Amino acid sequence: MLFSTLRSSLRRFSSSAICADRAVVYAQNGDPSQVLRVITYPNIPQPPPNSVKVEFLLSPINPADINVVEGVYPTKPTTEDALALSEDQQLFFVGGNEGLGRVVTLGPGVNSLAVGDWIIMTKQQAGTWATSRNVSVNDVLKVPGFEYVTEVQAATLTVNPPTAYNMLSEFIALKPGDWVIQNGANSAVGQAVIQIAAARGLKTINFIRDRSVPDLEQLVQKLKGLGATYVLTYDQLADKSLRNKIKEWTASKPIRLGLNCVGGKDTTAMARLLGNDAHLVSYGAMAKQPLSLPISLFIFKNLTSHGFWQSRWYTQRSLSEREILMSNLVDLMKAKKLDTPDHDIVTITAAESDEQATEKIQETLKAMSSGRRGRKILLKLESS
């Protein structure tokens, strides 16, 4: 439904037409820095019944979005959400899964939303890298208490914070004073874990990559400022004396939950620090190495190893459960106990041509893939 109503008008589109809307699209899977392009197209028509027209304010560029464009992610956009831009009806898919929209027009029969409401998408891979679109009211959720949060907080509400929140809640009942251990602690999810754990009175041991002394000290202090109890490097994880140090820190209290987004030997070493009846939850594999766990951990410590994917959680839960989750996260944000990681906003201005905008997007993606951008990236598209 996303852009299907545009197809006839798009096929008639020419450079002399009055243009308003823009999107970041791709026609086939591949290297995002090569296959993504910015296009301009005529105004989206009035929304049909039970739909609303939404103006996107900010849309994150997440690692999973890159995987979708590459064609290696489990969930994919549907053809009904694609643009047809030429007589041969070649389909262009709009990138982006997460984003903040503002309702600008109500379609007939809509009474659950109002003009000005902030919404987030509930449909997977709906295409949020666009200036505006018509969406079914069944595919959106009003941001609860949106007047109390920033645009950046609301735009990043559906992926990383809920992943952190659910991993701390779904696998074991933790009480204030309990310990959690995690790697990838400076990732967006890792920072959310630190903050949500601190808000619940949980203590965290956090592992990060080593780096130069000034940068390391700065990052350690930043994570401690978010509520981290201890911050260590993977090099320190390999130190045989660490186990005794951790016993001192925890007063020999067992660590019952471990969170892994790295994999490889560092995760194996981290798993050895878990106590009896602990749970190891994996939600990423940044090292691109297999997860290898000693059988002894399962036999003698009764370790349970899980995978967690927030997208699956959404498909298995009701809308009311999602609303409760979003409300809990917004409450943490309102209380100044959960904030977004460092971020940059990449703006595609109305004055930039499609070619200039495409070049900016491609350069941004190249910088992300090379590690030159260590901050979260959000996209803001201005109408032409």
C-alpha positions in Angstrom: 0.0 0.0 0.0 2.9 2.3 0.8 3.4 3.8 -2.7 1.2 1.7 -4.9 -1.3 4.6 -5.4 1.5 6.6 -6.9 2.4 4.3 -9.7 0.2 5.7 -12.4 1.3 9.3 -11.6 5.0 8.2 -11.3 4.9 6.7 -14.8 3.8 10.1 -16.1 6.3 12.0 -14.1 8.7 14.3 -16.0 11.2 17.0 -15.1 8.5 19.6 -15.7 6.2 18.2 -13.0 5.7 19.8 -9.7 7.7 17.7 -7.2 7.6 17.5 -3.5 8.5 14.1 -2.1 11.8 12.3 -2.0 13.1 8.8 -1.0 16.3 6.8 -0.7 15.6 3.7 -2.9 17.3 0.7 -4.5 16.3 -1.4 -7.5 18.3 -4.5 -6.6 20.3 -5.8 -3.7 24.0 -5.1 -3.4 26.5 -2.8 -1.9 24.4 0.0 -0.4 27.0 2.6 -1.3 26.5 1.5 -4.9 22.8 0.6 -5.3 21.1 3.3 -3.2 20.0 6.5 -4.8 17.8 9.5 -4.0 14.8 10.1 -6.2 12.2 12.9 -6.3 8.6 12.2 -7.3 5.2 14.0 -7.3 3.2 14.7 -4.2 1.7 11.7 -2.5 -2.1 11.8 -3.0 -4.6 12.1 -0.2 -4.7 9.1 2.1 -7.3 6.4 1.4 -9.8 5.2 4.0 -8.3 4.0 7.3 -4.9 5.5 6.4 -3.0 8.6 7.3 -0.4 10.7 5.5 2.8 10.8 7.5 5.7 13.2 7.3 8.9 11.5 8.4 11.0 13.7 10.7 14.0 11.4 11.4 14.9 7.9 10.3 17.9 6.0 11.6 20.3 4.1 9.4 20.8 0.9 11.4 23.2 -2.0 10.6 20.1 -4.2 9.8 19.0 -1.7 7.2 22.3 -2.1 5.4 21.8 -5.9 5.5 18.4 -5.6 4.0 19.8 -3.6 1.1 22.5 -6.2 0.7 19.8 -8.9 0.6 21.1 -10.9 3.5 18.6 -10.0 6.2 15.7 -12.4 7.1 12.9 -9.8 6.6 12.5 -8.0 3.3 10.3 -5.3 1.9 7.3 -6.3 -0.1 6.5 -5.3 -3.7 3.3 -3.6 -2.6 5.5 -1.0 -0.8 7.7 -0.3 -3.8 7.8 2.6 -6.2 7.3 2.1 -10.0 9.2 4.9 -11.7 9.1 4.0 -15.4 7.0 2.6 -18.2 8.5 -0.9 -17.7 7.3 -0.7 -14.1 10.7 -1.5 -12.6 10.3 -1.5 -8.8 12.3 0.6 -6.5 12.3 -0.3 -2.8 12.5 2.4 -0.1 15.1 1.8 2.5 14.7 2.1 6.3 12.8 0.1 8.9 12.8 2.6 11.9 11.7 6.2 12.0 9.6 8.9 13.5 6.6 10.2 11.6 4.2 13.0 12.2 0.6 12.7 11.1 -0.3 15.5 8.6 -3.5 14.2 7.0 -6.3 11.8 8.1 -7.9 9.5 5.6 -11.7 8.8 5.8 -12.7 6.8 8.8 -9.6 7.5 11.0 -10.4 8.4 14.6 -7.6 6.7 16.5 -5.0 9.4 15.5 -5.0 13.2 15.2 -3.1 15.6 13.0 0.2 16.3 14.8 0.5 12.9 16.5 4.0 11.3 16.4 4.0 7.7 15.2 6.4 4.9 14.8 6.0 2.0 12.3 4.9 -1.4 13.4 5.2 -3.0 9.9 8.7 -4.4 9.2 10.7 -3.0 6.3 8.0 -0.5 5.5 10.4 2.1 4.0 11.1 5.1 6.3 13.8 6.8 4.3 11.3 9.1 2.6 9.8 12.6 3.2 6.3 11.3 3.5 4.0 8.4 2.7 0.5 7.1 3.2 0.3 4.3 5.8 -2.5 2.1 7.2 -3.5 2.9 10.7 -2.9 -0.8 11.4 0.8 -0.3 10.6 1.6 2.5 13.0 1.7 3.1 16.7 1.3 6.5 18.4 4.3 7.4 20.4 3.0 7.6 24.0 3.8 10.8 25.8 5.6 12.1 22.7 5.5 15.7 24.1 8.1 14.6 26.7 10.7 13.1 24.4 13.0 14.5 21.7 12.7 13.6 18.0 15.9 11.6 18.2 14.6 9.6 21.2 11.3 8.8 19.4 13.0 8.0 16.1 15.2 5.4 17.8 12.5 3.9 20.0 11.7 0.6 18.2 15.0 -1.2 17.8 17.8 -0.7 20.3 16.1 0.3 23.5 13.5 -2.5 23.3 16.2 -5.0 22.5 18.0 -4.0 25.7 14.9 -3.8 27.8 13.6 -7.2 26.7 16.9 -9.0 27.1 17.0 -7.8 30.7 13.5 -9.0 31.4 12.6 -12.0 29.2 15.1 -14.7 30.3 15.6 -14.5 34.0 14.0 -12.5 36.9 16.7 -10.1 38.1 16.4 -8.2 41.3 18.2 -5.0 42.4 21.8 -5.8 43.2 22.0 -8.7 40.7 24.8 -8.6 38.1 24.8 -8.6 34.3 27.8 -9.0 32.1 27.9 -7.9 28.4 30.3 -7.3 25.5 29.8 -4.6 22.8 29.0 -2.3 25.7 29.6 0.9 23.7 27.1 -0.1 21.0 23.7 1.5 21.0 22.1 -1.6 22.6 25.0 -1.9 25.0 24.5 1.7 26.2 20.8 1.1 26.6 21.5 -2.0 28.6 23.7 0.0 31.0 21.1 2.7 31.5 18.1 0.4 31.9 20.0 -1.9 34.2 21.1 1.1 36.4 17.5 2.3 36.5 16.5 -1.1 37.8 19.3 -1.2 40.4 21.2 -3.9 38.5 25.0 -3.8 38.3 26.9 -4.3 35.1 30.3 -5.5 34.0 31.0 -4.2 30.5 33.5 -5.2 27.9 34.8 -3.0 25.0 37.5 -3.0 22.4 40.9 -1.6 23.4 41.9 1.7 21.9 44.5 4.5 22.5 44.8 5.6 26.1 43.0 9.0 25.8 40.1 7.5 23.8 39.8 4.5 26.2 39.7 6.7 29.3 37.1 8.9 27.7 34.9 6.0 26.7 35.2 4.3 30.1 34.1 7.5 31.8 31.3 8.0 29.4 29.9 4.5 30.1 30.3 4.9 33.8 28.4 8.2 33.5 25.6 6.2 32.0 25.6 3.9 35.0 28.1 1.1 34.2 29.6 -0.5 37.3 32.8 -1.7 35.7 34.2 -1.2 32.2 37.0 -3.5 30.9 38.7 -4.3 27.6 38.8 -7.6 25.8 42.5 -7.7 26.5 41.7 -7.6 30.3 39.1 -10.4 29.7 42.0 -12.7 28.7 43.8 -12.0 32.0 43.6 -15.1 34.2 43.4 -12.9 37.3 40.2 -11.3 36.2 38.0 -14.1 37.6 39.2 -13.4 41.2 38.8 -9.7 40.7 35.2 -10.2 39.6 34.5 -12.4 42.7 35.7 -9.5 44.8 33.6 -7.0 43.0 30.4 -9.2 43.2 31.2 -10.5 46.7 31.1 -14.0 45.0 27.5 -13.4 43.9 26.9 -15.4 40.7 26.4 -13.5 37.4 23.1 -14.8 36.1 22.8 -13.0 32.7 25.3 -12.5 29.9 24.6 -10.5 26.8 26.6 -11.1 23.6 26.7 -9.2 20.3 30.3 -10.1 19.4 30.9 -13.9 19.2 34.2 -15.6 18.8 36.8 -16.3 21.6 36.0 -13.2 23.6 32.4 -14.4 24.1 33.7 -17.8 25.1 35.9 -16.2 27.7 33.0 -14.0 28.9 30.7 -17.1 29.2 33.2 -18.7 31.6 32.5 -15.9 34.1 28.8 -16.7 34.4 27.6 -18.5 37.5 25.4 -21.5 37.9 22.0 -21.6 36.1 22.9 -18.5 34.1 21.6 -17.4 30.7 23.7 -16.2 27.8 21.7 -14.2 25.3 23.2 -13.6 21.8 21.7 -10.8 19.6 24.6 -10.0 17.3 27.8 -11.3 15.8 30.0 -8.2 15.2 33.2 -10.3 15.1 31.7 -12.5 12.4 33.0 -15.5 14.1 31.1 -18.6 15.4 30.0 -18.8 19.1 31.9 -21.7 20.7 30.9 -22.7 24.2 32.5 -25.4 26.3 30.3 -28.4 27.0 31.3 -28.2 30.7 29.4 -24.9 31.0 26.2 -26.8 30.1 26.9 -29.9 32.2 28.3 -28.5 35.3 26.9 -25.0 35.4 23.6 -25.6 33.7 24.1 -22.8 31.3 21.3 -21.9 28.9 22.2 -20.2 25.7 19.5 -18.2 23.7 19.3 -16.1 20.7 17.2 -12.9 20.7 15.8 -10.9 17.7 13.5 -8.0 18.5 11.7 -8.4 15.2 10.6 -11.9 16.2 9.4 -10.5 19.6 7.2 -8.0 17.8 5.6 -10.7 15.6 4.9 -12.9 18.6 3.4 -10.3 20.9 0.1 -8.3 20.8 -0.2 -4.6 20.0 -1.1 -4.0 23.6 2.2 -5.6 24.7 4.1 -3.4 22.3 2.3 -0.3 23.6 3.2 -1.3 27.2 6.9 -1.7 26.1 6.9 1.7 24.4 5.3 3.3 27.4 7.9 1.8 29.7 10.7 3.1 27.6 9.2 6.6 27.2 8.8 6.7 31.0 12.5 6.0 31.4 13.3 8.8 28.9 11.0 11.2 30.7 12.8 10.4 34.0 16.1 11.2 32.3 17.2 7.6 32.9 17.5 6.6 29.2 19.0 8.7 26.5 20.2 8.1 22.9 23.8 7.4 22.1 26.0 10.0 20.4 24.6 10.6 17.0 24.8 12.7 13.8 21.9 13.8 11.6 22.6 13.7 7.9 20.2 16.1 6.2 19.3 16.0 2.5 18.2 19.6 1.9 15.6 20.7 -0.6 18.3 22.6 -2.5 20.3 19.5 -3.2 19.8 17.7 -6.5 19.0 14.0 -6.5 22.6 13.4 -7.8 24.1 15.5 -4.9 21.9 13.8 -2.4 22.8 10.4 -3.7 26.5 11.2 -3.4 26.0 12.3 0.2 24.1 9.1 1.1 26.8 7.0 -0.6 29.6 8.8 1.2 27.8 8.4 4.5 27.5 4.7 4.0 31.1 4.3 3.0 32.2 6.1 6.2 29.9 3.8 8.3 31.3 0.7 6.7 34.9 1.8 7.2 34.3 2.7 10.8 35.0 6.4 10.3 31.6 7.1 11.8 31.4 5.7 15.3 28.2 7.5 16.0 24.6 6.6 15.3 23.4 8.1 12.0 19.9 9.5 11.5 18.5 10.7 8.1 16.5 13.8 7.6 15.0 14.2 4.1 13.6 17.6 3.1 10.9 17.8 0.5 12.0 19.2 -2.9 
